[in-house]
Amino acid sequence: MSDIVTGTPPSARTAHGTVRGAVERGVAVFRGIPYAAPPVGPRRFRAPGPPEPWEGVRDVFAYGPTAPKRPYAPPLDRLLPDPAVPGDDWLNLNVWTPSTEGAGLPVLVWIHGGSLVHGSSAVPVYDGSAFARDGVVLVSVNYRLGVEGFGVFPDAPANRGLLDQLAALEWVRDNIAAFGGDPDRVTVAGESAGAVSIAALLAAPRSAGLFRRAVLQSGAPAALPPAAARGTTELIAKRLGVPATAAALAAVDPEALLTAQTEVTSGGNPLTGRNSFQAVVDGDLLPHDPVAALHAGASAGIDLLMGTNTEEYRLWFVPGGLTERISRLKLRLALLKFKVPNATARVYRANRPDATPGELLGALATDLLLRVPLNRLADARTDAPGSTYVYEFGWPTPVQRLGACHALELGFVFDTLAHPDTRALTGPDAPQDLADAMHRAWVDFARDGDPGWPSWDARRPVTVFGPGAPALVLAPRDDELRGWEPYRNNL
């Protein structure tokens, strides 16, 4: 580790050229390494291709360009900072490593969330220094977002954002040894849309051999048939007055396209619904629906760590006052719309006697869309060769009464509680001992596949990261999960 100890700029030889990084807080950092060619010009709306090789040494000190996107709309923009870096070379990644002179280190590849229209690897909460400090090579990835990555066209491949993620994982397989990592010890991890993406990759035959373990944080398997997924693309094209083809949208000014995309996808939220982008069961990358494929045994040999936050809904319901605007009548209409059994709703009411109608709807929506599908996936893997571990994050932030909301666990997983962008969601006094415990579980899982508690079985063990020390709970709130049994065919 002499290059790290002395502070000499570390370098690594990749398949496309040599890169030179920096030493920060005792670890080597490489930012903005291209893993594929810029997806612009004739490459726009195409599958990713290899980057152009370069001569000499390429300095990679700063985050590379981010995919075209707009900030989160107020008031979420203050809670979820989302930096944008200009440029066309969006398909890049970052590496934090204990040393380029090491060998055989476990690798964790991070795929960010953001509803497939926001986010990037440049978000400061995702700083990988703590993972490298603790012996794990951390790789974070950019991929195409929105219509660029997930628009559905008759004249372009579907799931381009997923193809980007696969290309990044192939880059890791071919190059990570130069950064001290072991290509046979790769864990892929993601949150929200990143977790949904990983669930799709788990169901994709082309991902075989690219990773050994996976982490799904607050995201469940989901994909749409092409006809259903095409709706958002068609609305964008209609707003622009052009055909819904890749050729037509490629001729549109990129800013105008981004504006139309934002207008079409704004309003609503991931729990209440809106026009959105989804992975597509395209018969190629995804030959089958990910839910069906995973329940049938796809990636059964992959170790899996997954979980949710207790009050996911509060990120979307509370800041804009939606919780207070939901009346008993609106709650009743929502339950009818989503065909929630009356018996199920009664269980949730009984368990939350002081909850408002908005809080009840949020709890039901959180479990319907996240907790129930992940529990059922764990059940389907009970006898699988790969181990399955389940967690729940329950520490409530004091910020804006957000409780244990969506995305709150990220600063704990990455051990970045001290960063101002993390504190926007956690506040200034988040418990470091909880971050120590949660970060250590992710490190241990990446290292040897065991986060530190029993794997899933008929007892349904769940480690709850809440106030105080992490606690192992058997079948938490099982009466609520059983309440969804009549809904099984609808999930």
C-alpha positions in Angstrom: 0.0 0.0 0.0 3.0 2.3 -0.5 1.2 4.5 -3.0 -1.6 5.3 -0.5 0.7 5.8 2.5 3.0 8.2 0.8 0.2 10.1 -1.0 1.7 9.5 -4.5 -1.2 9.7 -7.0 -2.3 6.2 -7.6 -2.6 4.8 -11.1 -4.2 1.7 -12.7 -4.1 0.2 -16.1 -7.5 -0.6 -17.6 -8.3 -2.3 -20.9 -8.7 1.1 -22.6 -5.8 3.0 -21.0 -4.1 4.1 -17.8 -5.9 6.3 -15.3 -4.5 8.3 -12.5 -6.5 9.1 -9.4 -6.0 10.8 -6.1 -5.4 9.9 -2.4 -8.2 11.1 -0.2 -8.6 10.2 3.5 -6.1 7.4 3.1 -7.8 5.6 0.1 -7.3 5.8 -3.6 -10.1 7.5 -5.6 -10.7 7.4 -9.3 -13.7 9.4 -10.6 -15.3 9.7 -14.0 -13.7 6.6 -15.8 -15.6 5.9 -19.0 -16.9 2.4 -19.3 -18.7 2.9 -22.6 -18.7 5.4 -25.4 -20.7 8.6 -25.1 -24.4 7.8 -26.0 -24.8 10.8 -28.3 -24.9 11.4 -32.1 -25.2 8.1 -34.0 -24.9 6.2 -30.7 -28.0 7.9 -29.2 -30.8 5.4 -28.3 -28.4 2.5 -29.1 -27.0 -0.2 -26.9 -23.7 0.9 -25.2 -20.5 0.4 -27.1 -16.9 0.3 -25.8 -15.1 3.6 -25.0 -12.3 4.9 -27.3 -8.9 3.8 -26.0 -6.5 6.6 -25.0 -2.8 7.1 -25.0 -0.8 8.1 -22.0 -2.2 8.7 -18.6 -5.8 10.0 -18.1 -6.4 12.0 -14.9 -9.6 11.0 -13.3 -9.9 13.3 -10.3 -13.5 14.8 -10.8 -16.9 13.2 -11.2 -17.7 12.6 -14.8 -20.8 14.0 -16.7 -24.2 13.0 -15.4 -27.0 11.8 -17.5 -29.5 14.5 -18.6 -32.0 15.2 -15.8 -33.7 17.9 -13.9 -33.5 18.4 -10.1 -36.1 17.0 -7.8 -39.1 19.4 -7.7 -39.6 21.4 -4.5 -39.8 20.6 -1.7 -37.8 17.3 -2.3 -34.9 19.3 -3.9 -33.9 20.4 -0.4 -34.0 16.9 1.0 -32.4 15.1 -2.0 -29.5 17.1 -3.4 -28.8 15.9 -7.0 -25.7 17.5 -8.6 -25.5 17.8 -12.3 -22.2 17.6 -14.2 -22.3 18.9 -17.9 -20.8 16.9 -20.8 -21.7 14.0 -23.1 -19.6 11.2 -21.6 -22.3 10.1 -19.2 -21.4 6.5 -19.1 -18.7 6.6 -16.5 -18.0 5.2 -13.1 -16.0 5.9 -9.9 -13.7 3.6 -7.9 -12.6 3.9 -4.3 -10.0 1.3 -3.2 -7.7 0.7 -0.3 -4.9 0.3 -2.7 -4.2 -0.4 -6.4 -1.3 -2.7 -5.2 -3.7 -5.0 -3.3 -5.4 -8.1 -4.7 -8.5 -10.2 -4.1 -10.5 -7.5 -2.3 -14.3 -7.8 -2.3 -16.1 -5.4 -4.6 -19.4 -3.5 -4.2 -20.9 -1.9 -7.3 -23.5 0.8 -6.4 -26.5 1.6 -8.8 -28.2 4.7 -7.7 -31.9 5.4 -7.4 -34.1 8.3 -8.5 -37.2 6.8 -10.2 -35.0 6.3 -13.4 -35.2 10.1 -14.0 -33.0 11.5 -11.2 -29.7 10.7 -9.4 -26.2 10.0 -10.4 -23.0 8.5 -8.9 -21.9 12.1 -8.0 -24.4 12.3 -5.1 -22.1 13.0 -2.1 -24.1 10.6 0.1 -22.6 7.8 -2.1 -19.0 8.6 -1.3 -17.2 5.3 -1.1 -14.4 6.2 1.2 -15.8 4.3 4.2 -16.1 1.1 2.2 -12.5 1.4 0.9 -11.4 2.2 4.5 -12.9 -1.1 5.6 -11.4 -3.2 2.8 -14.1 -3.1 0.1 -13.5 -1.7 -3.4 -16.6 0.5 -4.0 -17.6 1.2 -7.6 -20.5 3.7 -8.4 -22.1 3.9 -11.8 -23.9 6.4 -14.0 -26.4 5.1 -16.5 -28.9 6.6 -19.0 -32.1 8.0 -17.4 -35.5 8.9 -18.5 -36.4 8.6 -22.2 -32.7 8.3 -23.1 -32.4 5.1 -21.1 -35.9 3.7 -20.7 -38.0 5.2 -23.5 -39.7 2.4 -25.5 -39.4 2.7 -29.3 -40.0 0.5 -32.3 -36.6 1.4 -33.8 -34.3 1.1 -30.8 -33.4 -1.5 -28.2 -35.4 -1.4 -24.9 -33.9 -1.2 -21.5 -30.9 0.8 -22.6 -30.3 1.9 -19.0 -30.1 -1.7 -17.9 -27.8 -2.4 -20.8 -25.6 0.4 -19.5 -25.5 -1.2 -16.0 -24.5 -4.5 -17.6 -21.7 -2.8 -19.5 -20.5 -1.3 -16.3 -20.5 -4.7 -14.6 -18.6 -6.2 -17.6 -16.1 -3.4 -17.1 -15.7 -4.4 -13.5 -15.2 -8.0 -14.5 -12.5 -7.1 -16.9 -10.7 -4.2 -15.0 -11.3 -4.3 -11.3 -8.2 -6.5 -10.6 -6.1 -3.4 -11.6 -7.7 -1.6 -8.6 -7.1 -4.4 -6.1 -10.6 -6.0 -6.5 -11.5 -9.6 -7.1 -13.9 -10.0 -10.1 -15.2 -13.2 -8.6 -16.3 -11.4 -5.4 -18.6 -8.7 -6.8 -21.7 -7.6 -4.9 -24.2 -5.3 -6.8 -26.2 -3.0 -4.6 -28.8 -0.3 -5.2 -31.7 1.6 -3.6 -35.1 2.4 -4.9 -34.9 2.4 -8.8 -31.4 1.1 -8.4 -32.8 -1.9 -6.5 -35.6 -2.4 -9.1 -32.8 -2.3 -11.7 -30.8 -5.0 -9.9 -33.9 -7.2 -9.5 -34.2 -7.0 -13.3 -30.5 -7.9 -13.7 -31.1 -10.9 -11.4 -33.8 -12.0 -13.8 -31.6 -11.4 -17.0 -29.7 -14.4 -18.2 -27.0 -12.1 -19.6 -25.9 -11.1 -16.1 -24.8 -14.6 -15.2 -21.3 -14.6 -13.8 -21.1 -10.8 -13.3 -21.9 -10.7 -9.6 -22.0 -13.1 -6.7 -24.3 -11.2 -4.3 -26.9 -8.5 -4.5 -28.5 -5.9 -2.2 -32.0 -4.5 -2.8 -32.8 -1.5 -0.7 -36.4 -0.2 -0.8 -37.0 -1.5 -4.3 -38.9 -4.6 -5.5 -38.9 -6.6 -8.8 -41.0 -4.9 -11.4 -41.3 -4.6 -15.2 -44.0 -3.9 -17.8 -44.8 -5.4 -21.1 -43.8 -3.2 -24.0 -47.3 -2.0 -24.8 -47.9 -0.8 -21.3 -44.4 0.8 -20.9 -44.7 2.7 -24.2 -47.3 5.1 -22.8 -44.9 7.6 -21.2 -42.7 7.7 -24.4 -45.8 8.3 -26.5 -47.0 11.2 -24.2 -43.6 12.9 -24.5 -43.6 12.5 -28.3 -47.2 13.9 -28.5 -46.2 16.9 -26.4 -43.4 17.6 -28.8 -45.5 17.0 -31.9 -43.3 14.2 -33.3 -43.7 10.4 -33.9 -42.8 8.2 -30.9 -39.7 6.8 -32.6 -36.0 7.0 -31.6 -35.2 8.7 -35.0 -37.8 11.4 -34.4 -36.8 12.1 -30.8 -33.1 12.1 -31.7 -33.8 15.1 -33.9 -35.4 17.1 -31.0 -33.3 19.6 -29.1 -32.1 17.8 -25.9 -33.3 20.5 -23.6 -36.8 20.5 -25.2 -36.9 16.8 -24.9 -35.9 17.0 -21.2 -38.6 19.7 -20.6 -41.3 17.5 -22.2 -40.1 14.5 -20.2 -40.3 16.5 -16.9 -43.8 17.9 -17.7 -45.1 14.4 -18.5 -43.6 12.7 -15.5 -44.2 15.4 -12.9 -47.0 15.2 -10.4 -47.8 12.2 -8.2 -45.2 10.0 -6.6 -43.9 6.4 -6.7 -46.6 5.4 -4.3 -49.7 7.3 -5.5 -48.8 6.8 -9.2 -47.7 9.0 -12.2 -46.4 8.7 -15.7 -43.0 7.0 -15.3 -40.3 4.9 -16.9 -40.0 1.2 -16.1 -37.9 -1.8 -17.2 -39.6 -3.7 -20.1 -40.1 -7.4 -20.6 -38.6 -7.2 -24.1 -38.1 -10.8 -24.9 -34.4 -10.2 -25.2 -32.6 -8.8 -22.1 -35.7 -9.6 -20.0 -37.3 -12.7 -21.6 -39.7 -13.0 -18.6 -41.3 -10.8 -16.0 -38.7 -10.4 -13.1 -41.2 -11.3 -10.4 -42.1 -14.6 -12.1 -38.5 -15.3 -13.1 -37.1 -14.8 -9.6 -39.9 -16.8 -7.9 -39.2 -19.6 -10.4 -35.6 -19.7 -9.3 -33.7 -17.2 -11.5 -30.4 -16.3 -9.8 -31.2 -18.7 -7.0 -27.5 -19.2 -6.3 -26.9 -15.4 -5.7 -26.8 -14.3 -2.0 -29.4 -11.6 -1.4 -29.7 -8.9 1.2 -32.9 -6.8 1.0 -35.2 -4.7 3.1 -37.3 -1.6 3.5 -37.6 1.4 5.7 -40.5 1.4 8.2 -42.1 4.6 6.9 -41.1 4.8 3.2 -44.1 6.8 2.3 -43.3 9.8 4.5 -40.7 11.1 2.0 -43.5 11.6 -0.6 -46.5 12.3 1.7 -45.2 14.6 4.4 -43.1 17.4 2.8 -45.9 18.6 0.5 -48.7 18.1 3.0 -50.3 15.1 1.3 -50.7 13.3 4.6 -53.0 15.9 5.9 -55.0 16.3 2.7 -56.1 12.6 2.6 -59.5 12.4 4.2 -61.4 9.3 5.2 -63.3 9.4 1.9 -60.1 9.7 -0.1 -58.6 6.8 1.8 -61.7 4.7 1.1 -61.6 5.5 -2.6 -57.9 4.7 -2.7 -58.5 1.3 -1.1 -61.3 0.6 -3.7 -59.0 1.7 -6.6 -56.2 -0.7 -5.5 -58.7 -3.4 -4.5 -57.2 -3.6 -1.0 -59.2 -6.2 1.0 -61.3 -4.7 3.8 -59.9 -7.2 6.3 -56.4 -6.0 5.4 -57.3 -2.4 6.0 -58.8 -3.3 9.4 -55.6 -4.9 10.6 -53.6 -1.8 9.8 -56.2 0.4 11.5 -56.1 -1.8 14.6 -52.3 -1.6 14.7 -52.3 2.2 14.3 -55.2 3.5 16.4 -54.0 7.1 16.3 -53.0 7.2 12.6 -54.6 9.7 10.3 -56.2 8.5 7.0 -53.1 9.7 5.2 -50.8 7.8 7.5 -52.9 4.6 7.1 -52.8 5.0 3.3 -49.0 5.5 3.4 -48.4 2.4 5.5 -50.6 0.3 3.2 -48.9 1.7 0.1 -45.4 1.1 1.6 -46.2 -2.5 2.3 -48.2 -3.2 -0.9 -45.4 -1.9 -3.2 -42.2 -2.7 -1.2 -42.4 -4.8 1.9 -44.9 -7.5 0.8 -43.1 -8.2 -2.6 -39.7 -8.4 -0.9 -41.1 -10.8 1.8 -42.6 -13.0 -0.8 -39.4 -13.1 -2.8 -37.6 -14.1 0.4 -40.2 -16.8 0.9 -39.7 -18.1 -2.6 -36.0 -18.4 -2.0 -36.2 -20.3 1.3 -34.7 -23.5 -0.1 -32.5 -21.7 -2.7 -28.7 -22.4 -2.7 -28.1 -18.7 -2.2 -28.7 -17.2 1.2 -31.3 -14.5 1.8 -31.2 -11.9 4.5 -33.9 -9.3 5.3 -33.6 -6.0 7.2 -35.8 -3.1 8.2 -34.6 0.4 8.8 -36.6 2.1 11.5 -34.7 5.0 12.9 -36.9 8.1 12.6 -35.3 11.4 11.4 -36.4 14.5 13.3 -36.3 16.5 10.0 -39.8 17.6 9.0 -41.5 14.7 10.8 -40.2 12.4 8.0 -39.8 9.4 10.4 -38.0 6.3 8.9 -38.7 7.5 5.4 -37.5 6.4 1.9 -33.8 7.0 1.3 -33.0 7.8 4.9 -30.8 4.6 5.3 -28.3 5.7 2.6 -26.1 7.8 4.8 -26.0 5.0 7.4 -25.0 2.4 4.7 -22.3 4.6 3.3 -21.2 6.0 6.7 -21.5 9.5 5.4 -23.6 11.1 8.2 -21.1 14.0 8.5 -21.7 15.2 5.0 -24.1 18.3 4.7 -26.0 16.6 1.9 -26.7 13.6 4.1 -27.8 15.8 7.0 -30.4 17.4 4.8 -32.4 14.2 5.5 -30.9 12.9 8.7 -30.4 16.1 10.6 -27.2 16.9 12.5 -27.5 14.4 15.3 -28.0 11.0 13.6 -26.6 8.2 15.7 -23.1 7.2 14.5 -23.3 3.9 16.3 -26.2 2.9 14.1 -24.3 3.9 11.0 -21.3 1.8 12.3 -23.6 -1.2 12.6 -25.4 -0.9 9.3 -22.3 -0.1 7.3 -20.5 -3.0 8.9 -23.3 -5.4 7.9 -23.0 -4.3 4.3 -19.2 -4.6 4.4 -19.5 -8.1 5.9 -22.1 -9.1 3.3 -19.8 -8.0 0.5 -16.8 -9.7 2.0 -18.3 -13.1 2.9 -22.0 -13.1 2.2 -23.1 -12.9 5.9 -24.3 -9.5 7.3 -24.4 -10.9 10.8 -27.8 -12.4 11.4 -29.6 -15.6 10.5 -30.6 -16.2 6.9 -34.3 -16.3 5.9 -36.2 -19.4 6.9 -39.7 -20.4 8.2 -39.0 -18.2 11.3 -38.7 -15.1 9.0 -35.8 -13.4 10.9 -35.5 -9.6 10.2 -32.8 -7.4 11.7 -34.3 -4.0 12.6 -31.9 -1.0 12.5 -33.9 1.3 14.7 -33.3 3.5 17.8 -30.8 1.7 20.0 -28.8 -1.4 19.0 -29.9 -3.4 16.0 -32.4 -6.1 17.0 -33.3 -9.4 15.5 -37.1 -9.8 15.3 -38.9 -12.9 14.1 -41.8 -12.3 11.6 -42.3 -8.6 12.5 -45.9 -7.4 11.9 -46.8 -10.7 10.5 -50.5 -10.1 11.0 -50.2 -7.3 8.4 -48.3 -9.5 5.9 -50.9 -12.2 6.3 -53.6 -9.6 5.6 -52.3 -9.4 2.0 -52.9 -13.1 1.3 -56.2 -12.4 -0.5 -54.3 -10.0 -2.7 -51.7 -12.5 -3.7 -52.8 -12.8 -7.3 -52.8 -9.0 -7.7 -49.1 -8.6 -6.7 
